[in-house]
Amino acid sequence: MVVSQLFRRAESILQVAASPGANSGPTAIVLDRAGQLRVLNQDGWSRSGLIEEFGAREIYMVKKRAGTVTVEGWSANDSCTVSTKQAGSPWTYAARSHVTPQLATGLNDLSPSVWNS
């Protein structure tokens, strides 16, 4: 099995986002057209808006809810979702990562996606 660079980056972002003291707000991380990483408050940004504004090659959306941290990653050819229980949560003993690879239809596919867990 080949693990994509998008997935490896999403896992790295998840490790940082789930660590104690990490920013608690929704965050967007964008790899822009120049290869620079931009970390933004996710509020007010859509995936299409990030693509248009920054020429995003990859986008990672970090969300925290009820002690769980989730990172969704998108590129033109791939997408993934990884999640874990946040460090310091009362449920840390049950922490593990869950990966849901998605068949990519590209960043420009803005149709809603539903993932059942």
PyMOL CGO cylinders between C-alpha atoms (Angstrom):
from pymol import cmd
from pymol.cgo import CYLINDER

trace = [
    CYLINDER, 0.00, 0.00, 0.00, 1.33, 3.43, -0.97, 0.3, 1, 1, 1, 1, 1, 1,
    CYLINDER, 1.33, 3.43, -0.97, 0.67, 6.21, 1.51, 0.3, 1, 1, 1, 1, 1, 1,
    CYLINDER, 0.67, 6.21, 1.51, 0.20, 9.59, -0.14, 0.3, 1, 1, 1, 1, 1, 1,
    CYLINDER, 0.20, 9.59, -0.14, 2.06, 12.72, 0.84, 0.3, 1, 1, 1, 1, 1, 1,
    CYLINDER, 2.06, 12.72, 0.84, -1.33, 14.31, 1.56, 0.3, 1, 1, 1, 1, 1, 1,
    CYLINDER, -1.33, 14.31, 1.56, -2.09, 11.58, 4.10, 0.3, 1, 1, 1, 1, 1, 1,
    CYLINDER, -2.09, 11.58, 4.10, 1.35, 11.87, 5.75, 0.3, 1, 1, 1, 1, 1, 1,
    CYLINDER, 1.35, 11.87, 5.75, 0.90, 15.64, 6.10, 0.3, 1, 1, 1, 1, 1, 1,
    CYLINDER, 0.90, 15.64, 6.10, -2.62, 15.18, 7.50, 0.3, 1, 1, 1, 1, 1, 1,
    CYLINDER, -2.62, 15.18, 7.50, -1.25, 12.77, 10.12, 0.3, 1, 1, 1, 1, 1, 1,
    CYLINDER, -1.25, 12.77, 10.12, 1.49, 15.23, 11.11, 0.3, 1, 1, 1, 1, 1, 1,
    CYLINDER, 1.49, 15.23, 11.11, -1.04, 18.05, 11.41, 0.3, 1, 1, 1, 1, 1, 1,
    CYLINDER, -1.04, 18.05, 11.41, -3.28, 15.80, 13.51, 0.3, 1, 1, 1, 1, 1, 1,
    CYLINDER, -3.28, 15.80, 13.51, -0.45, 15.04, 15.95, 0.3, 1, 1, 1, 1, 1, 1,
    CYLINDER, -0.45, 15.04, 15.95, 0.17, 18.74, 16.52, 0.3, 1, 1, 1, 1, 1, 1,
    CYLINDER, 0.17, 18.74, 16.52, -3.53, 19.69, 16.64, 0.3, 1, 1, 1, 1, 1, 1,
    CYLINDER, -3.53, 19.69, 16.64, -4.29, 16.99, 19.24, 0.3, 1, 1, 1, 1, 1, 1,
    CYLINDER, -4.29, 16.99, 19.24, -1.40, 17.96, 21.53, 0.3, 1, 1, 1, 1, 1, 1,
    CYLINDER, -1.40, 17.96, 21.53, -2.04, 19.82, 24.80, 0.3, 1, 1, 1, 1, 1, 1,
    CYLINDER, -2.04, 19.82, 24.80, -2.08, 23.59, 24.36, 0.3, 1, 1, 1, 1, 1, 1,
    CYLINDER, -2.08, 23.59, 24.36, -2.83, 23.47, 20.64, 0.3, 1, 1, 1, 1, 1, 1,
    CYLINDER, -2.83, 23.47, 20.64, -5.08, 26.19, 19.19, 0.3, 1, 1, 1, 1, 1, 1,
    CYLINDER, -5.08, 26.19, 19.19, -8.69, 25.26, 19.86, 0.3, 1, 1, 1, 1, 1, 1,
    CYLINDER, -8.69, 25.26, 19.86, -10.33, 27.12, 16.98, 0.3, 1, 1, 1, 1, 1, 1,
    CYLINDER, -10.33, 27.12, 16.98, -11.15, 25.72, 13.55, 0.3, 1, 1, 1, 1, 1, 1,
    CYLINDER, -11.15, 25.72, 13.55, -8.05, 26.08, 11.39, 0.3, 1, 1, 1, 1, 1, 1,
    CYLINDER, -8.05, 26.08, 11.39, -7.34, 25.91, 7.66, 0.3, 1, 1, 1, 1, 1, 1,
    CYLINDER, -7.34, 25.91, 7.66, -3.84, 25.05, 6.48, 0.3, 1, 1, 1, 1, 1, 1,
    CYLINDER, -3.84, 25.05, 6.48, -3.17, 25.83, 2.84, 0.3, 1, 1, 1, 1, 1, 1,
    CYLINDER, -3.17, 25.83, 2.84, -0.25, 24.81, 0.64, 0.3, 1, 1, 1, 1, 1, 1,
    CYLINDER, -0.25, 24.81, 0.64, -0.38, 27.68, -1.86, 0.3, 1, 1, 1, 1, 1, 1,
    CYLINDER, -0.38, 27.68, -1.86, 0.73, 27.99, -5.48, 0.3, 1, 1, 1, 1, 1, 1,
    CYLINDER, 0.73, 27.99, -5.48, 4.23, 29.10, -4.38, 0.3, 1, 1, 1, 1, 1, 1,
    CYLINDER, 4.23, 29.10, -4.38, 4.66, 26.07, -2.09, 0.3, 1, 1, 1, 1, 1, 1,
    CYLINDER, 4.66, 26.07, -2.09, 4.22, 28.12, 1.10, 0.3, 1, 1, 1, 1, 1, 1,
    CYLINDER, 4.22, 28.12, 1.10, 2.10, 26.90, 4.01, 0.3, 1, 1, 1, 1, 1, 1,
    CYLINDER, 2.10, 26.90, 4.01, -0.49, 29.35, 5.32, 0.3, 1, 1, 1, 1, 1, 1,
    CYLINDER, -0.49, 29.35, 5.32, -2.30, 28.80, 8.61, 0.3, 1, 1, 1, 1, 1, 1,
    CYLINDER, -2.30, 28.80, 8.61, -5.63, 30.63, 8.80, 0.3, 1, 1, 1, 1, 1, 1,
    CYLINDER, -5.63, 30.63, 8.80, -8.65, 30.85, 11.02, 0.3, 1, 1, 1, 1, 1, 1,
    CYLINDER, -8.65, 30.85, 11.02, -11.13, 28.69, 9.12, 0.3, 1, 1, 1, 1, 1, 1,
    CYLINDER, -11.13, 28.69, 9.12, -14.12, 30.91, 9.92, 0.3, 1, 1, 1, 1, 1, 1,
    CYLINDER, -14.12, 30.91, 9.92, -15.51, 32.48, 6.77, 0.3, 1, 1, 1, 1, 1, 1,
    CYLINDER, -15.51, 32.48, 6.77, -13.43, 30.36, 4.36, 0.3, 1, 1, 1, 1, 1, 1,
    CYLINDER, -13.43, 30.36, 4.36, -14.78, 27.71, 2.04, 0.3, 1, 1, 1, 1, 1, 1,
    CYLINDER, -14.78, 27.71, 2.04, -12.65, 25.22, 0.18, 0.3, 1, 1, 1, 1, 1, 1,
    CYLINDER, -12.65, 25.22, 0.18, -13.39, 26.99, -3.12, 0.3, 1, 1, 1, 1, 1, 1,
    CYLINDER, -13.39, 26.99, -3.12, -12.53, 30.36, -1.56, 0.3, 1, 1, 1, 1, 1, 1,
    CYLINDER, -12.53, 30.36, -1.56, -9.13, 29.08, -0.40, 0.3, 1, 1, 1, 1, 1, 1,
    CYLINDER, -9.13, 29.08, -0.40, -8.42, 27.63, -3.84, 0.3, 1, 1, 1, 1, 1, 1,
    CYLINDER, -8.42, 27.63, -3.84, -9.31, 30.90, -5.55, 0.3, 1, 1, 1, 1, 1, 1,
    CYLINDER, -9.31, 30.90, -5.55, -7.55, 33.23, -3.11, 0.3, 1, 1, 1, 1, 1, 1,
    CYLINDER, -7.55, 33.23, -3.11, -4.30, 31.29, -2.67, 0.3, 1, 1, 1, 1, 1, 1,
    CYLINDER, -4.30, 31.29, -2.67, -4.14, 28.94, -5.64, 0.3, 1, 1, 1, 1, 1, 1,
    CYLINDER, -4.14, 28.94, -5.64, -4.22, 26.12, -3.10, 0.3, 1, 1, 1, 1, 1, 1,
    CYLINDER, -4.22, 26.12, -3.10, -2.56, 22.86, -4.11, 0.3, 1, 1, 1, 1, 1, 1,
    CYLINDER, -2.56, 22.86, -4.11, -3.48, 21.20, -0.81, 0.3, 1, 1, 1, 1, 1, 1,
    CYLINDER, -3.48, 21.20, -0.81, -5.95, 22.18, 1.91, 0.3, 1, 1, 1, 1, 1, 1,
    CYLINDER, -5.95, 22.18, 1.91, -6.24, 20.80, 5.44, 0.3, 1, 1, 1, 1, 1, 1,
    CYLINDER, -6.24, 20.80, 5.44, -9.20, 21.67, 7.64, 0.3, 1, 1, 1, 1, 1, 1,
    CYLINDER, -9.20, 21.67, 7.64, -8.70, 21.07, 11.38, 0.3, 1, 1, 1, 1, 1, 1,
    CYLINDER, -8.70, 21.07, 11.38, -11.82, 20.68, 13.50, 0.3, 1, 1, 1, 1, 1, 1,
    CYLINDER, -11.82, 20.68, 13.50, -12.24, 19.93, 17.20, 0.3, 1, 1, 1, 1, 1, 1,
    CYLINDER, -12.24, 19.93, 17.20, -15.47, 18.65, 18.68, 0.3, 1, 1, 1, 1, 1, 1,
    CYLINDER, -15.47, 18.65, 18.68, -16.28, 16.84, 21.93, 0.3, 1, 1, 1, 1, 1, 1,
    CYLINDER, -16.28, 16.84, 21.93, -12.67, 15.84, 22.63, 0.3, 1, 1, 1, 1, 1, 1,
    CYLINDER, -12.67, 15.84, 22.63, -12.05, 14.59, 19.08, 0.3, 1, 1, 1, 1, 1, 1,
    CYLINDER, -12.05, 14.59, 19.08, -9.71, 16.26, 16.61, 0.3, 1, 1, 1, 1, 1, 1,
    CYLINDER, -9.71, 16.26, 16.61, -10.30, 15.70, 12.88, 0.3, 1, 1, 1, 1, 1, 1,
    CYLINDER, -10.30, 15.70, 12.88, -8.13, 16.74, 9.93, 0.3, 1, 1, 1, 1, 1, 1,
    CYLINDER, -8.13, 16.74, 9.93, -9.62, 16.63, 6.44, 0.3, 1, 1, 1, 1, 1, 1,
    CYLINDER, -9.62, 16.63, 6.44, -7.12, 16.94, 3.59, 0.3, 1, 1, 1, 1, 1, 1,
    CYLINDER, -7.12, 16.94, 3.59, -7.77, 17.65, -0.09, 0.3, 1, 1, 1, 1, 1, 1,
    CYLINDER, -7.77, 17.65, -0.09, -5.61, 17.92, -3.19, 0.3, 1, 1, 1, 1, 1, 1,
    CYLINDER, -5.61, 17.92, -3.19, -6.38, 17.71, -6.89, 0.3, 1, 1, 1, 1, 1, 1,
    CYLINDER, -6.38, 17.71, -6.89, -5.86, 13.93, -6.87, 0.3, 1, 1, 1, 1, 1, 1,
    CYLINDER, -5.86, 13.93, -6.87, -6.48, 12.78, -3.31, 0.3, 1, 1, 1, 1, 1, 1,
    CYLINDER, -6.48, 12.78, -3.31, -8.42, 13.35, -0.12, 0.3, 1, 1, 1, 1, 1, 1,
    CYLINDER, -8.42, 13.35, -0.12, -8.33, 11.86, 3.36, 0.3, 1, 1, 1, 1, 1, 1,
    CYLINDER, -8.33, 11.86, 3.36, -9.78, 12.23, 6.84, 0.3, 1, 1, 1, 1, 1, 1,
    CYLINDER, -9.78, 12.23, 6.84, -7.87, 11.38, 10.03, 0.3, 1, 1, 1, 1, 1, 1,
    CYLINDER, -7.87, 11.38, 10.03, -9.07, 11.78, 13.59, 0.3, 1, 1, 1, 1, 1, 1,
    CYLINDER, -9.07, 11.78, 13.59, -8.11, 10.99, 17.17, 0.3, 1, 1, 1, 1, 1, 1,
    CYLINDER, -8.11, 10.99, 17.17, -9.14, 11.77, 20.72, 0.3, 1, 1, 1, 1, 1, 1,
    CYLINDER, -9.14, 11.77, 20.72, -7.50, 14.99, 21.91, 0.3, 1, 1, 1, 1, 1, 1,
    CYLINDER, -7.50, 14.99, 21.91, -4.64, 14.62, 24.41, 0.3, 1, 1, 1, 1, 1, 1,
    CYLINDER, -4.64, 14.62, 24.41, -5.75, 15.55, 27.90, 0.3, 1, 1, 1, 1, 1, 1,
    CYLINDER, -5.75, 15.55, 27.90, -9.34, 14.53, 27.21, 0.3, 1, 1, 1, 1, 1, 1,
    CYLINDER, -9.34, 14.53, 27.21, -10.84, 12.16, 29.78, 0.3, 1, 1, 1, 1, 1, 1,
    CYLINDER, -10.84, 12.16, 29.78, -11.04, 9.54, 27.02, 0.3, 1, 1, 1, 1, 1, 1,
    CYLINDER, -11.04, 9.54, 27.02, -7.33, 9.64, 26.08, 0.3, 1, 1, 1, 1, 1, 1,
    CYLINDER, -7.33, 9.64, 26.08, -6.88, 6.00, 27.09, 0.3, 1, 1, 1, 1, 1, 1,
    CYLINDER, -6.88, 6.00, 27.09, -9.07, 5.04, 24.11, 0.3, 1, 1, 1, 1, 1, 1,
    CYLINDER, -9.07, 5.04, 24.11, -7.19, 7.23, 21.63, 0.3, 1, 1, 1, 1, 1, 1,
    CYLINDER, -7.19, 7.23, 21.63, -6.50, 5.91, 18.16, 0.3, 1, 1, 1, 1, 1, 1,
    CYLINDER, -6.50, 5.91, 18.16, -6.47, 7.28, 14.67, 0.3, 1, 1, 1, 1, 1, 1,
    CYLINDER, -6.47, 7.28, 14.67, -9.12, 6.60, 12.08, 0.3, 1, 1, 1, 1, 1, 1,
    CYLINDER, -9.12, 6.60, 12.08, -8.42, 7.08, 8.41, 0.3, 1, 1, 1, 1, 1, 1,
    CYLINDER, -8.42, 7.08, 8.41, -11.08, 7.29, 5.74, 0.3, 1, 1, 1, 1, 1, 1,
    CYLINDER, -11.08, 7.29, 5.74, -9.45, 7.46, 2.31, 0.3, 1, 1, 1, 1, 1, 1,
    CYLINDER, -9.45, 7.46, 2.31, -11.72, 9.08, -0.23, 0.3, 1, 1, 1, 1, 1, 1,
    CYLINDER, -11.72, 9.08, -0.23, -11.72, 8.55, -3.96, 0.3, 1, 1, 1, 1, 1, 1,
    CYLINDER, -11.72, 8.55, -3.96, -10.66, 11.95, -5.14, 0.3, 1, 1, 1, 1, 1, 1,
    CYLINDER, -10.66, 11.95, -5.14, -12.61, 13.84, -7.70, 0.3, 1, 1, 1, 1, 1, 1,
    CYLINDER, -12.61, 13.84, -7.70, -10.37, 16.86, -7.33, 0.3, 1, 1, 1, 1, 1, 1,
    CYLINDER, -10.37, 16.86, -7.33, -10.35, 20.06, -5.35, 0.3, 1, 1, 1, 1, 1, 1,
    CYLINDER, -10.35, 20.06, -5.35, -12.76, 21.67, -7.75, 0.3, 1, 1, 1, 1, 1, 1,
    CYLINDER, -12.76, 21.67, -7.75, -15.52, 19.19, -6.93, 0.3, 1, 1, 1, 1, 1, 1,
    CYLINDER, -15.52, 19.19, -6.93, -17.53, 21.24, -4.47, 0.3, 1, 1, 1, 1, 1, 1,
    CYLINDER, -17.53, 21.24, -4.47, -20.43, 18.83, -4.13, 0.3, 1, 1, 1, 1, 1, 1,
    CYLINDER, -20.43, 18.83, -4.13, -21.32, 17.88, -0.55, 0.3, 1, 1, 1, 1, 1, 1,
    CYLINDER, -21.32, 17.88, -0.55, -19.73, 14.72, 0.80, 0.3, 1, 1, 1, 1, 1, 1,
    CYLINDER, -19.73, 14.72, 0.80, -21.16, 12.52, 3.52, 0.3, 1, 1, 1, 1, 1, 1,
    CYLINDER, -21.16, 12.52, 3.52, -19.00, 10.05, 5.41, 0.3, 1, 1, 1, 1, 1, 1,
    CYLINDER, -19.00, 10.05, 5.41, -20.67, 7.56, 7.71, 0.3, 1, 1, 1, 1, 1, 1,
    CYLINDER, -20.67, 7.56, 7.71, -18.55, 6.29, 10.59, 0.3, 1, 1, 1, 1, 1, 1,
]
cmd.load_cgo(trace, "trace")
